[in-house]
Amino acid sequence: MSDYEKITKLPKPVFGGISSAQKIRPPATEAVQEFLFKKMPTSVYISRRFVKKMLIIGISEVCRKRLCFPEEEFIIRLAGDMKVKVLNPVVDNGKNESVTMIKNWIRKIFEWTENGWIDKVAITIGTGELPSEKPLEIYAFSMKDKELCRKVDEHEIIDLTQEEDTKLQADAEDLLQGLKKHVRPARDLPDNSTFSLQVVKSKNAPKDLKIDDFHPIENAPSFKKGNVFLKRQVQTKFHRFGVVGVEAADSDENIETHQSW
């Protein structure tokens, strides 16, 4: 298992200027597409794609609210009855270097996730040249294979019972509601804030697997004292997907000492 990291400066919010009022024809209304539950995860292959979609929703929430990516970079999609804003990794106008880099990384991470080559992805916001050395916040996403995943062909269909279907959707909605509630612009970050993306490969990944501009690191970012403000998990028949949000502790509430993502 290897850790890889890429560091970049935190973008500043972009605010609009003054414009005169004018009559504009409203754009045509487009139906919002189902994103997460288009296909229920009834095989290893479809389950990996489900996990990939949970991951992009989580990364998008952090990029939009904490990294201040422009709203026009996101598209609205449905996750069951919920509307979510998803970073569009395909379309890029090249105006924002941080946005372009994240989209490039996401495309590669998608490929690795669909092949079962990733254990964890984390976004660390910190100060100084190495945010992982002085972290303020860590948003960590984990993807684990269950035992059944190793016993069946990746395209073999195993149908969900009605109870399993209902629980999966309820747990996924709970995780997404947790993201919406707890990933929020609650406080201003220092002017010298930077962020980094860390990727931990799974034991099944090829040894020579690399992402451009990333470099290996010895230790994952951690806090001596961290306040865990978000912790959720959802399971398919084949995988466990979890998210943990940790911030530097200002008090002893919800403390986890030497917490590593």
SULNORDA-V982984 format. One record per backbone hydrogen bond with DSSP energy under -1.0 kcal/mol. CO is the residue of the C=O (numbers start at 0). NH is the residue of the N-H. Records with the same first field share a line. If there is no record, write none. Layout:
CO = NH, NH
This chain:
1 = 200
2 = 216
3 = 198
4 = 214
5 = 196
7 = 194
32 = 77
39 = 41
41 = 157
42 = 46
43 = 47
44 = 48
45 = 49
46 = 50
47 = 51
48 = 52
49 = 53
50 = 54
51 = 55
52 = 56
53 = 57
54 = 58
55 = 59
56 = 60
57 = 61
58 = 62
59 = 63
60 = 64
61 = 65, 66
62 = 68
69 = 72
70 = 73
72 = 87
74 = 85
76 = 83
77 = 34, 35
78 = 81
81 = 78
83 = 76
85 = 74
95 = 99
96 = 100
97 = 101
98 = 102
99 = 103
100 = 104
101 = 105
102 = 106
103 = 107
104 = 108
105 = 109
106 = 110
107 = 111
108 = 112
109 = 113
111 = 116
112 = 115
116 = 201
118 = 142
119 = 199
120 = 140
121 = 197
122 = 138
123 = 195
124 = 135, 136
125 = 193
129 = 132, 133
133 = 126
135 = 247
136 = 124
137 = 245
138 = 122
139 = 243
140 = 120
141 = 241
143 = 239
146 = 149
147 = 150
152 = 155
153 = 44
160 = 164
161 = 165
162 = 166
163 = 167
164 = 168
165 = 169
166 = 170
167 = 171
168 = 172
169 = 173
170 = 174
171 = 175
172 = 176
173 = 177
174 = 178
175 = 179
176 = 180
177 = 181
178 = 182
181 = 183
183 = 185
189 = 192
191 = 127
192 = 9
193 = 125
194 = 7
195 = 123
196 = 5
197 = 121
198 = 3
199 = 118, 119
201 = 204
205 = 208
210 = 213
214 = 4
220 = 260
223 = 257
224 = 248
225 = 255
226 = 246
229 = 244
231 = 242
233 = 240
237 = 145
238 = 235
239 = 143
240 = 233
241 = 141
242 = 231
243 = 139
244 = 228, 229
245 = 137
246 = 226
251 = 254
253 = 227
258 = 222
